[in-house]
């Protein structure tokens, strides 16, 4: 089982990576940033080819809206 320190280190690296990704998106033209974001959401299987949430994320969205 990984140590707490290793988990924290991975979490910090992930957060820093996301900050850099968002910084890069903000520096792009809006249309280009939207295109790249859409591609990444599809690769992550958060949305499908039709632009709708995949089943898992649609269920999560509905659960959050009920709260």
C-alpha positions in Angstrom: 0.0 0.0 0.0 1.4 3.4 -0.9 2.5 5.7 1.8 0.6 8.8 2.6 3.6 10.9 1.4 3.6 9.2 -2.0 -0.2 9.8 -2.3 0.2 13.5 -1.4 3.1 13.8 -3.9 1.0 12.4 -6.7 -1.9 14.7 -5.7 0.3 17.8 -5.8 1.8 16.7 -9.2 -1.7 16.2 -10.6 -2.9 19.6 -9.3 0.2 21.3 -10.7 -0.4 19.6 -14.1 -4.0 20.8 -14.2 -3.0 24.3 -13.3 -0.5 24.3 -16.2 -3.1 22.9 -18.6 -5.6 25.6 -17.6 -3.0 28.3 -18.0 -2.2 27.0 -21.5 -5.9 27.0 -22.4 -6.4 30.6 -21.2 -3.5 31.7 -23.3 -5.1 30.3 -26.5 -7.8 31.8 -28.7 -11.2 30.8 -27.4 -12.2 28.7 -30.4 -8.9 26.7 -30.2 -9.2 26.2 -26.4 -12.8 24.9 -26.8 -11.6 22.5 -29.5 -8.8 21.1 -27.4 -11.0 20.9 -24.3 -13.6 19.0 -26.3 -11.0 16.6 -27.6 -9.7 16.0 -24.1 -13.2 15.4 -22.7 -13.8 12.8 -25.4 -10.4 11.1 -24.7 -11.2 11.0 -21.0 -14.6 9.4 -21.9 -16.4 12.2 -20.0 -18.4 13.0 -23.1 -19.2 10.9 -26.1 -18.8 11.7 -29.8 -22.2 13.2 -29.8 -21.2 15.8 -27.2 -23.3 14.4 -24.4 -22.1 13.1 -21.1 -21.3 9.4 -21.0 -23.6 7.3 -18.9 -21.4 7.4 -15.8 -21.0 11.2 -15.8 -24.7 11.8 -16.7 -25.7 9.7 -13.6 -23.2 11.7 -11.5 -24.6 15.0 -12.8 -28.2 14.0 -12.0 -27.1 12.9 -8.5 -25.5 16.3 -7.8 -28.5 18.2 -9.2 -30.8 16.4 -6.8 -28.9 17.7 -3.7 
